[in-house]
Each structure stands twice: as structure tokens, then as C-alpha cells.
């Protein structure tokens, strides 16, 4: 079952999962995005999967159709390209999407001082512009229906000083909190998932050095996703999975900023591969 808010008193009303029948997920072929697709398909949601790799999209779609007997639509799109992002916006504007998971993203393994400006721009396009525009496209429809869920995949990195990635995730968390508050009297759930290091393809694709990170700092994507979905349906604004990241996020949000800045930059420096 799913839960939605009724009024500002934060009491919850039980509603049917089938009222949230179709989910659009960006970055849906791997990692947290794929985990969300599997979770929602297992609950009977039809899927719209968005990613760049058409072959993997079709493979995932076939697997979900066969295993969960749900309808699956695929949209091949690079969200850093305006015309391709516009196609996803157009699909949302058509209606019928009750759950939006803004998951697509990547990281840059170089300092802003030496990185390519095109890479920095692409990061902002995918991590900031895309979720902003997709939410702007779907929210009028959700408001008209007074129902829906949006989950933005942010990061605990949004509370540290860690370059453009941290800045982008900070934007996404703050915008999520703003919308969550503004829509508090509705049955629309807007939620930010802020995980720490999670076992996905993210760090490998970004050529980040992660060999020094102890095992207890790694999170499981399926558990992260299950916790976030549960939190979103209870009307919570943010979820931070894992005891270790609950502690670290508290320190990074409320600790002395000079200390937080130093810790954040030290973490980033350790991740950067030598040239």
C-alpha cells in the first residue's frame, strides 16, 4: 500500500498502489535507477525507462515484461542534449505518469581548476537542468489529479564542499525540500534520496579511485531504494540510508563549515585518479 499526505497536519491516508500505476525512471538501466524499476515493477507499476544505451534499455524492458508482466516503454535519450531532454518532457506532458524518479547522473574525477568546461556543463545539464525541467513538466498534471510521487536522487555529497557534483546535489535537495513544503496540503509526495557510497557503476564510469574505502561504507542499492520508497510514501522530505551516513550527514549539516569544507575536499582528492 502507499501513503499520501492529507492537509498540513501530516496525517496519512492509505491509498491503492494502482493509483500510482506508471513510473518514469531516468538512468534506468543500472544501479539505483534499475533497482527502482525492479521495485516498482514488483508492485505492479508499468514502466517508462529512460537511458542513453538502447541495447541495455531493450534488455531491461524485456526482463521486466517477462518477470513482472508489466507494460514497459523505452525512451533513448541523453539528458545533456536539449532536444533529447525535450522528448522526455513531452512524454511527461502527455499525462499518465504517476511516479517520476530523477536518477540519471555522473561524476567528474577532476578538480574544477583543471576539468573541461564541456564536462562541467554536461554535469549540470544532467544533474540540475534535467530533473528541474522534468518536474516542471509533470507537476501540473500531478496537481490536477492531486496525486503522484517524485523522488530525486540526491546525495550526502550535497552537504559537503566537493566541487560541481556537490553543488548540483545541493540544488536538487533544496528544490525538493521547497516543493515538498509547498505541496504539503496535497497528496503529492516530493522526496530526496541522499545516499552515500552505493555499489553501482557510478564510480567506475567516473574513473574514480575507490580502493581505499572500507566495506562498511558501501551501501546496497536495493536496500537504499526500498528505504527511499517507504520514506516517500510516508510523506518524508529526505531519506539518508545507512547509520554511517546518518551520522556523517548530521556532522556535515551542523558541524563547523571550515571543518566540513576540509573533509569534503579531502574525500574528493582521494577519489581522483592520477593523470
Legacy VTK file of the C-alpha trace (Angstrom):
# vtk DataFile Version 3.0
C-alpha trace
ASCII
DATASET POLYDATA
POINTS 275 float
0.000 0.000 0.000
1.041 3.614 -0.451
0.552 6.565 1.867
-0.262 10.145 0.977
-0.482 13.337 2.970
-3.829 14.972 3.759
-3.557 18.571 4.918
-0.802 20.229 6.898
-1.186 18.004 9.954
0.824 15.234 8.250
-1.788 12.546 8.872
-1.680 9.851 6.228
-4.363 8.188 4.152
-3.957 4.661 2.806
-4.396 4.509 -0.956
-4.069 1.751 -3.514
-0.706 1.129 -5.199
-2.592 1.003 -8.502
-3.351 4.700 -8.134
0.388 5.132 -8.804
0.345 2.937 -11.872
3.071 4.226 -14.199
6.621 5.265 -13.303
9.138 7.117 -15.475
12.726 6.482 -14.377
15.816 8.193 -15.783
19.137 6.364 -15.750
17.070 3.191 -15.538
19.461 0.570 -16.899
21.857 0.282 -13.945
22.395 0.980 -10.276
19.787 2.846 -8.259
17.645 3.508 -11.335
17.427 -0.179 -12.206
16.673 -1.012 -8.569
13.788 1.456 -8.592
12.484 -0.088 -11.818
12.534 -3.581 -10.308
10.908 -2.444 -7.067
8.089 -0.584 -8.804
7.528 -3.350 -11.364
7.226 -5.822 -8.494
4.441 -3.613 -7.094
2.572 -3.699 -10.417
3.665 -0.342 -11.816
4.048 -0.021 -15.560
7.396 1.495 -16.525
8.877 4.116 -18.819
12.632 3.599 -18.853
14.938 6.421 -19.951
18.661 5.980 -20.673
21.266 6.501 -23.384
22.063 2.861 -24.221
19.239 1.483 -26.394
20.504 -2.095 -26.288
20.529 -2.163 -22.491
17.174 -0.396 -22.387
15.606 -3.088 -24.527
17.218 -5.853 -22.475
15.910 -4.398 -19.221
12.472 -3.861 -20.746
12.232 -7.472 -21.908
13.325 -8.735 -18.478
10.724 -6.626 -16.646
7.946 -7.644 -19.043
8.779 -11.328 -18.671
9.344 -11.342 -14.915
6.688 -8.910 -13.683
4.126 -8.916 -16.515
4.032 -5.120 -16.693
3.983 -2.764 -19.651
7.371 -1.208 -20.386
8.088 1.733 -22.685
11.638 2.817 -23.506
12.951 6.263 -24.385
16.537 6.514 -25.585
17.759 9.941 -24.539
20.923 11.725 -23.495
19.624 14.249 -20.964
22.588 16.569 -21.556
21.218 17.248 -25.062
18.351 19.737 -25.022
16.393 18.170 -27.887
16.539 14.708 -26.303
15.573 16.025 -22.871
12.638 17.757 -24.580
11.372 14.376 -25.818
11.184 13.117 -22.221
9.455 16.335 -21.143
6.949 15.856 -23.942
6.202 12.303 -22.789
5.532 13.540 -19.259
3.299 16.314 -20.579
1.150 13.708 -22.341
-0.012 12.502 -18.940
-0.349 9.075 -17.398
2.879 9.230 -15.379
2.216 8.964 -11.657
5.787 8.409 -10.414
8.894 10.277 -11.580
12.320 9.036 -10.476
15.073 11.540 -11.366
18.101 9.261 -11.129
20.335 9.907 -14.161
23.730 11.303 -13.264
27.501 11.020 -13.397
30.561 12.405 -11.662
33.780 14.113 -12.769
37.067 12.878 -11.353
38.972 16.138 -11.850
39.159 19.375 -9.917
37.150 22.274 -11.336
40.511 24.045 -11.762
41.628 21.589 -14.441
38.418 19.968 -15.740
36.982 20.523 -19.201
34.237 23.127 -19.221
32.134 20.965 -21.544
32.171 18.154 -18.968
31.182 20.580 -16.209
28.311 21.871 -18.334
27.106 18.345 -19.130
27.119 17.504 -15.425
24.912 20.498 -14.653
22.645 19.675 -17.594
22.032 16.128 -16.323
22.049 16.694 -12.541
20.308 20.086 -12.381
18.580 21.091 -15.610
17.068 17.699 -16.436
15.351 16.989 -13.097
14.206 20.607 -12.846
12.595 20.527 -16.297
11.094 17.052 -15.841
9.490 18.056 -12.546
8.192 21.238 -14.146
6.621 19.138 -16.913
4.899 16.581 -14.682
3.811 18.633 -11.672
0.874 20.426 -13.361
-0.617 17.017 -14.177
0.004 15.691 -10.681
-1.568 18.827 -9.209
-4.647 18.421 -11.407
-5.019 14.820 -10.194
-3.892 15.663 -6.652
-1.733 12.536 -6.668
1.800 11.470 -7.528
5.304 10.793 -6.311
8.602 12.383 -7.343
11.869 11.011 -5.991
15.049 12.918 -6.768
18.296 11.030 -6.304
20.467 13.489 -4.451
23.473 12.627 -2.268
25.057 13.234 1.119
27.691 14.984 -1.025
25.218 17.853 -1.293
26.086 18.833 2.279
29.861 18.970 1.774
32.139 21.116 -0.362
33.031 18.710 -3.158
33.060 20.624 -6.421
30.328 20.864 -9.025
28.805 17.494 -8.109
28.181 18.578 -4.518
26.810 21.912 -5.696
24.424 20.181 -8.111
23.167 17.781 -5.459
22.696 20.656 -3.029
20.469 22.367 -5.588
18.413 19.211 -6.031
17.942 18.675 -2.293
16.913 22.279 -1.666
14.474 22.329 -4.595
12.987 19.045 -3.360
12.519 20.440 0.144
10.900 23.572 -1.294
8.404 21.596 -3.377
7.737 19.157 -0.541
6.793 22.089 1.689
4.774 23.930 -0.952
2.768 20.775 -1.714
2.267 19.770 1.923
-1.512 20.208 1.697
-1.761 17.849 -1.293
-1.382 14.139 -1.948
1.784 14.687 -3.990
4.977 13.311 -2.437
8.259 15.016 -3.409
11.241 13.281 -1.842
15.043 13.495 -1.980
17.052 10.307 -1.551
20.517 11.244 -0.235
22.663 8.103 -0.190
26.343 7.752 0.463
28.642 5.424 -1.451
26.457 2.778 -3.094
27.596 -0.233 -5.104
26.680 0.747 -8.676
28.550 1.552 -11.899
28.758 5.231 -10.940
32.319 5.372 -9.616
33.734 3.064 -12.275
32.199 5.144 -15.058
33.603 8.290 -13.482
37.075 6.678 -13.229
37.149 7.391 -9.514
39.626 5.740 -7.188
37.626 3.887 -4.523
40.023 1.139 -3.387
40.708 2.777 -0.021
37.067 2.895 1.070
36.264 0.313 3.791
33.482 -2.191 3.096
31.238 -0.876 5.862
30.914 2.429 3.995
29.291 0.783 0.966
25.508 0.592 0.686
23.367 -1.919 -1.223
21.313 -0.290 -3.996
18.196 -2.412 -3.447
18.088 -1.591 0.265
18.672 2.103 -0.432
15.788 2.150 -2.901
13.380 0.213 -0.683
14.029 2.598 2.215
13.565 5.656 -0.005
10.284 4.432 -1.447
8.929 3.687 2.020
10.006 7.116 3.281
8.494 8.905 0.286
5.148 7.187 0.756
5.121 8.262 4.394
5.427 11.859 3.264
9.027 12.460 4.299
11.095 15.084 2.518
14.515 13.395 2.710
15.900 9.941 3.405
19.528 9.188 4.269
20.059 5.408 4.202
22.642 3.761 6.456
23.637 4.514 10.035
27.089 5.661 8.922
25.650 8.286 6.583
23.067 9.445 9.067
25.994 10.308 11.361
28.083 11.886 8.600
25.172 13.884 7.206
24.429 15.272 10.654
28.060 16.347 11.046
28.176 17.858 7.557
24.918 19.798 8.047
25.514 21.085 11.542
29.291 20.955 12.023
31.657 23.928 11.648
31.834 24.819 7.965
35.654 25.104 7.813
35.866 21.505 9.073
33.172 20.332 6.661
34.930 22.032 3.732
38.241 20.385 4.542
36.701 16.938 4.959
34.769 17.274 1.713
37.757 18.301 -0.365
39.945 15.580 1.167
37.369 12.970 0.148
37.278 14.315 -3.392
41.069 14.406 -3.705
41.319 10.742 -2.700
38.840 9.769 -5.416
40.732 11.412 -8.253
42.748 9.094 -10.415
46.352 10.141 -11.066
46.895 11.578 -14.509
LINES 1 276
275 0 1 2 3 4 5 6 7 8 9 10 11 12 13 14 15 16 17 18 19 20 21 22 23 24 25 26 27 28 29 30 31 32 33 34 35 36 37 38 39 40 41 42 43 44 45 46 47 48 49 50 51 52 53 54 55 56 57 58 59 60 61 62 63 64 65 66 67 68 69 70 71 72 73 74 75 76 77 78 79 80 81 82 83 84 85 86 87 88 89 90 91 92 93 94 95 96 97 98 99 100 101 102 103 104 105 106 107 108 109 110 111 112 113 114 115 116 117 118 119 120 121 122 123 124 125 126 127 128 129 130 131 132 133 134 135 136 137 138 139 140 141 142 143 144 145 146 147 148 149 150 151 152 153 154 155 156 157 158 159 160 161 162 163 164 165 166 167 168 169 170 171 172 173 174 175 176 177 178 179 180 181 182 183 184 185 186 187 188 189 190 191 192 193 194 195 196 197 198 199 200 201 202 203 204 205 206 207 208 209 210 211 212 213 214 215 216 217 218 219 220 221 222 223 224 225 226 227 228 229 230 231 232 233 234 235 236 237 238 239 240 241 242 243 244 245 246 247 248 249 250 251 252 253 254 255 256 257 258 259 260 261 262 263 264 265 266 267 268 269 270 271 272 273 274
